[in-house]
Amino acid sequence: MINNSHSNRDSYNRASGGKYNLLDSLYSNDYKYNVFTQRGGLAYTLIKKKLRINAGSDIGFTQFDQHDLVADTTNRRHFINWYPSAGLGYSFTNMRRIGINYNGSTNQPSVSQIQPILTNENPLNVTIGNPALKPKFNNRFNLYFSDWHVLTERGIWANASYSFTSNDIGSSVSIDPTGKNVTQYVNVNGNYRLQGYFDYSYKWAKPDLRFDLFANPSRNSNVSYINGTRNRTLSTIYTGGLGVNKSKEKKFDIGVRFNATYTTSNSSINTGVSTNYWTYEIQPEGNLFLPLKFQIHADADINLRQKTVVFSTNNNVALVNAWIGKKFLKNDALLIKVAVNDLLNQNIGFNRTVNSTFITQNTYTTIQRYGMLSVVWNFTKAGTPMPPQR
């Protein structure tokens, strides 16, 4: 595989005549990058009745050439990439399985992480590369189990995964008294992610209700350096919820999904400060099928976000959408509908991030209440037989 690219950035200062035509050599650069990779591998799979075993590995050889066209210099680096994999699976029945697998991969630092290119876009936040960065190696283990009972419509899905990275690429931030941050990429160890998922689905036959119970906990470790001091941020997220659904063919279907998430984050460099908050999400949805092929649909996405010591503003949002439509043609292939999105006009962009060095919360402008007339034509035909072979 060949990947060639060219990066050119010219920055100009103001000349004596008032025009910005004086080239600034510190913030200007011109590079060509040539990456040549060869990859091959070997794998073995054994299938014996209910048991399946596989193991193998790919290996890649990469040559990275960086040409500085301004200084007329060339920097060449060579990498060896390993991609090992292994798996063990057992099928009790066609609908009940258990297994474990492993995947590993080598990743080189990106061009921006290696190259110490200075920019003057944000004087208070400067990022520089590190030519001495080593490749990182990712490891991921995954344990899974699934069981589906056709007659009772009961299902269980569960998995647990653990991933860690050797020589991961993190950040080293230097903060001076004026508030200027200088960030450089460095190799770190101690980054990992532990995650689990569990889903239990079953049907209550007599009232014809379907229930879905789920949980999704995770724990993350992120290592960085702040003014030369090693800092580790541990973030834990617990999510759990319940879904209920009831439907009757050509009459109605209605359901609601509720989940709650608890987030906690602690930093080793500032043990006196801990971030903890709850968020809740409620998602009702329903369809009513009327005579003459009319249909009414409504759904909502209600988000309730706990205030924190840092962020004390209210960011609760209820997004309500609805439409009414009529179906036409054979097999209801054509749908004409009139919809109104965000009936309550509450849609806001929202993002809350817990980082190793800071906590941010952003709200931004987005499209709010609007109406739309739609014509939807489904021209596919399910179950169409294959044409005869000639």
C-alpha positions in Angstrom: 0.0 0.0 0.0 1.3 3.4 -1.0 0.1 6.6 0.7 1.7 9.9 -0.5 0.6 13.3 0.7 1.8 16.9 0.6 1.3 19.6 3.3 2.1 23.2 2.8 1.4 26.1 5.2 2.5 29.7 4.5 2.3 32.4 7.2 3.0 36.0 6.4 3.8 39.0 8.6 3.0 42.6 7.8 5.6 44.4 5.8 6.5 48.1 5.9 4.1 48.9 3.1 1.2 47.6 5.1 0.6 44.4 3.1 1.0 40.9 4.6 3.6 39.5 2.2 6.6 39.0 4.5 7.0 35.2 4.9 7.4 34.0 8.5 9.8 31.1 8.5 8.9 30.0 12.0 5.3 29.3 11.2 5.7 28.3 7.6 6.5 24.8 6.3 6.3 22.6 3.2 6.5 18.8 3.6 6.0 15.8 1.4 5.2 12.4 3.0 5.6 9.0 1.4 4.4 5.9 3.2 5.0 2.5 1.8 3.5 -0.6 3.6 3.7 -4.3 2.8 1.5 -6.6 4.8 0.9 -10.4 4.9 -0.1 -13.0 7.4 -1.0 -16.6 8.3 -4.0 -17.9 10.2 -5.3 -21.3 11.3 -8.9 -22.3 12.0 -10.1 -25.6 13.6 -13.8 -26.5 13.6 -14.7 -29.6 15.4 -18.4 -30.2 16.1 -19.4 -27.5 18.5 -15.9 -26.1 19.1 -14.2 -23.5 17.0 -10.6 -22.4 17.5 -8.6 -19.8 15.4 -5.2 -18.2 15.7 -3.0 -16.2 13.5 -1.1 -13.0 12.9 -0.4 -10.5 10.1 2.9 -8.6 9.9 3.4 -5.3 8.1 6.6 -3.5 7.1 6.2 0.3 6.8 8.7 2.8 5.5 7.9 6.4 6.3 9.8 9.2 4.4 9.3 12.8 5.4 10.8 15.5 3.0 11.2 19.0 4.3 11.1 21.0 1.0 12.1 24.3 2.7 15.2 23.0 4.5 15.8 20.3 1.8 16.2 17.5 4.4 14.7 14.0 4.6 13.8 12.0 7.7 13.2 8.3 7.2 11.7 5.9 9.7 10.9 2.1 9.5 8.2 0.3 11.4 7.3 -3.3 12.0 3.6 -3.8 12.7 2.1 -6.9 14.3 -1.6 -7.9 14.1 -2.1 -11.1 16.2 -5.5 -12.6 16.8 -7.0 -15.6 18.5 -10.4 -17.0 19.4 -12.2 -19.8 21.1 -15.9 -20.4 20.7 -18.3 -23.1 21.7 -21.9 -23.6 20.5 -24.2 -25.4 23.0 -27.0 -25.1 20.4 -27.6 -23.1 17.3 -29.1 -20.3 19.5 -26.7 -20.5 22.5 -23.0 -19.6 22.2 -20.1 -18.6 24.3 -16.6 -17.5 23.3 -13.5 -15.4 23.9 -11.3 -13.6 21.4 -8.2 -11.5 21.3 -7.0 -8.9 18.9 -3.8 -6.9 18.9 -2.4 -4.2 16.6 0.5 -1.8 16.2 -0.2 1.8 15.4 2.4 4.4 14.4 2.1 8.0 15.5 0.4 10.3 13.0 2.2 12.9 11.0 0.9 15.7 13.2 2.0 13.8 16.4 5.6 13.4 15.1 6.2 16.7 13.3 6.9 19.7 15.5 5.1 22.1 13.3 4.3 25.4 15.0 1.1 27.3 14.2 0.0 30.8 15.4 -3.8 30.1 15.2 -4.2 30.1 19.0 -1.3 31.7 20.9 -2.7 30.5 24.3 -2.9 26.8 23.2 0.2 25.6 21.3 0.7 22.0 20.3 4.0 20.6 19.0 4.9 17.2 17.8 7.6 14.7 19.0 9.9 13.0 16.5 11.0 10.6 19.2 7.5 9.0 19.6 7.4 5.2 19.6 4.6 3.1 18.0 1.8 2.0 20.3 0.4 -1.5 20.6 -3.3 -2.1 21.3 -4.6 -5.2 23.1 -8.2 -6.1 23.3 -9.9 -9.2 25.0 -13.6 -9.9 24.6 -15.8 -12.5 26.3 -19.3 -13.0 24.9 -22.4 -15.1 25.5 -25.8 -15.2 23.7 -28.9 -17.3 24.2 -32.2 -17.0 22.3 -35.3 -19.1 23.0 -37.6 -19.1 20.0 -40.8 -20.3 21.6 -40.8 -18.0 24.5 -39.0 -15.1 22.7 -36.6 -14.8 25.5 -33.0 -13.6 24.8 -29.8 -13.0 26.8 -26.8 -11.1 25.4 -23.8 -10.4 27.5 -20.2 -9.4 26.8 -17.2 -8.1 28.7 -14.1 -6.5 27.1 -10.8 -5.3 28.4 -8.4 -3.2 26.3 -5.0 -1.7 27.2 -2.3 0.1 25.2 1.4 -0.2 25.6 3.3 3.0 24.7 0.1 4.8 24.1 0.3 8.4 22.8 -0.8 10.9 25.4 -0.2 14.6 26.1 2.3 16.5 28.2 1.0 19.9 29.0 3.1 22.8 30.3 1.1 25.7 31.8 2.9 29.0 32.5 1.7 31.8 34.9 0.1 33.7 32.0 -2.3 30.8 31.2 -0.5 29.7 28.0 -0.7 25.9 27.4 2.1 24.1 25.4 1.1 20.5 24.6 3.5 17.9 23.3 2.7 14.3 22.4 4.5 11.7 24.6 4.4 7.9 25.1 2.5 6.8 28.2 1.6 3.6 29.9 -1.4 2.9 32.1 -4.3 3.7 29.7 -7.0 1.0 29.7 -10.7 0.5 29.2 -12.9 -2.0 30.9 -16.5 -2.4 29.6 -19.4 -4.7 30.1 -22.8 -5.1 28.5 -25.9 -7.1 29.5 -29.3 -7.3 27.9 -32.2 -9.5 29.0 -35.3 -9.5 26.7 -38.5 -11.4 27.3 -42.2 -11.4 26.3 -45.0 -11.5 28.9 -47.5 -13.6 27.0 -50.8 -12.8 28.6 -50.8 -9.0 28.3 -48.6 -9.3 25.2 -45.8 -7.0 26.6 -42.2 -7.1 25.6 -39.6 -6.1 28.2 -35.9 -5.3 27.7 -33.6 -4.9 30.6 -30.0 -3.7 30.0 -26.9 -2.5 31.7 -23.6 -1.0 30.4 -20.9 -0.2 32.9 -17.4 1.1 31.8 -14.2 2.3 33.5 -11.4 4.2 31.8 -7.9 5.2 32.8 -6.2 8.0 31.0 -2.6 9.0 31.8 -1.1 12.4 31.0 1.6 14.8 32.3 0.9 18.3 33.6 4.0 20.5 34.2 6.1 17.3 34.3 3.9 15.5 36.9 2.2 12.3 36.0 -1.6 12.5 36.2 -4.0 9.6 35.9 -7.7 10.3 35.5 -10.1 7.4 36.3 -13.6 7.8 34.9 -16.4 5.4 35.6 -19.8 5.3 33.8 -22.7 3.2 34.9 -25.7 3.0 32.6 -28.9 0.9 33.1 -32.4 0.9 31.9 -35.6 -0.7 30.9 -37.7 -0.8 27.7 -41.4 -1.8 27.4 -43.2 -2.3 24.1 -46.7 -3.4 23.1 -48.1 -3.8 19.6 -51.0 -5.1 17.6 -50.7 -5.6 13.9 -52.4 -2.9 11.8 -53.7 -1.3 14.9 -51.0 0.3 17.0 -47.6 -0.1 18.5 -46.4 1.9 21.6 -43.3 1.7 23.7 -41.0 3.6 26.0 -37.3 3.3 26.8 -35.8 4.7 30.0 -32.1 4.7 31.0 -30.1 6.4 33.8 -26.3 7.1 33.7 -24.1 7.9 36.6 -20.6 9.4 35.8 -17.8 9.8 38.2 -14.3 11.1 37.5 -11.2 11.6 39.7 -7.7 12.9 39.0 -4.6 11.8 40.8 -3.0 15.3 40.6 -6.0 16.9 42.3 -7.5 14.4 44.7 -9.6 17.1 46.4 -11.9 17.5 43.4 -14.3 14.8 42.2 -16.8 15.1 39.3 -20.1 13.1 39.9 -23.4 13.6 38.1 -26.5 11.8 36.9 -28.2 12.0 33.5 -31.5 10.5 32.6 -33.1 9.8 29.2 -36.7 8.9 28.4 -37.7 7.9 24.9 -41.5 7.2 24.3 -42.7 6.3 20.8 -46.0 5.3 19.3 -47.8 4.6 16.0 -51.6 4.6 15.5 -52.8 2.9 12.3 -56.2 4.4 11.1 -58.7 3.4 8.4 -58.0 4.3 4.8 -54.3 3.7 5.4 -53.7 6.8 7.5 -51.0 6.7 10.2 -50.1 8.9 13.1 -46.7 8.8 14.6 -45.2 10.5 17.7 -41.9 10.2 19.5 -39.9 12.1 22.2 -36.4 12.3 23.5 -36.3 13.7 27.0 -32.9 14.4 28.5 -32.5 15.4 32.2 -29.0 16.4 33.2 -28.0 16.9 36.8 -26.3 20.2 37.7 -22.7 20.1 39.0 -20.6 22.4 41.1 -18.9 23.7 37.9 -22.0 23.7 35.7 -25.1 25.0 37.5 -27.2 25.9 34.5 -30.3 23.9 33.6 -29.8 21.9 30.4 -32.9 19.7 30.5 -34.4 19.2 27.0 -37.6 17.5 25.7 -37.6 16.9 22.0 -41.1 16.0 20.7 -41.7 15.0 17.0 -44.9 14.0 15.3 -46.2 13.3 11.8 -49.4 12.2 10.1 -49.4 10.4 6.8 -51.3 8.2 4.3 -50.0 5.2 2.4 -50.7 4.5 -1.2 -50.1 1.8 -3.9 -49.6 -1.9 -3.6 -48.0 -3.1 -0.4 -48.1 0.5 0.9 -45.1 1.4 -1.1 -45.8 5.1 -1.2 -46.1 7.3 2.0 -47.0 11.0 2.0 -46.7 12.6 5.4 -46.6 16.0 7.1 -44.2 16.2 10.0 -43.3 18.7 12.7 -40.0 18.2 14.5 -39.2 19.7 17.9 -42.8 20.7 18.7 -41.7 22.4 22.0 -38.8 24.3 20.3 -36.3 23.1 22.9 -33.6 21.6 20.7 -30.1 22.7 21.8 -26.7 21.3 21.0 -25.1 19.9 24.1 -21.8 18.2 25.0 -20.2 17.6 28.4 -16.6 16.2 28.4 -14.5 15.0 31.3 -10.8 15.1 30.2 -7.6 14.4 32.1 -6.8 18.1 32.5 -10.2 19.8 32.3 -14.0 19.5 32.3 -15.9 21.2 29.5 -19.6 21.7 28.8 -20.7 23.2 25.5 -24.1 24.3 24.2 -24.4 25.4 20.6 -27.0 26.6 18.1 -28.8 23.9 16.1 -32.0 23.6 14.0 -35.1 23.9 16.2 -38.8 23.6 15.4 -39.6 23.1 11.7 -42.2 21.4 9.5 -41.7 19.2 6.5 -43.8 17.6 3.8 -42.3 14.2 2.7 -43.0 11.7 -0.1 -41.4 8.3 0.7 -41.4 5.6 -2.0 -40.2 2.1 -1.0 -39.5 0.5 -4.3 -37.9 -2.7 -2.9 -39.8 -5.9 -2.8 -39.0 -8.3 0.1 -38.9 -12.0 -0.8 -38.4 -11.5 -4.5 -37.2 -14.9 -5.9 -33.8 -15.0 -7.7 -34.0 -15.1 -11.5 -33.5 -18.6 -13.0 -30.0 -19.6 -13.7 -29.0 -20.1 -17.4 
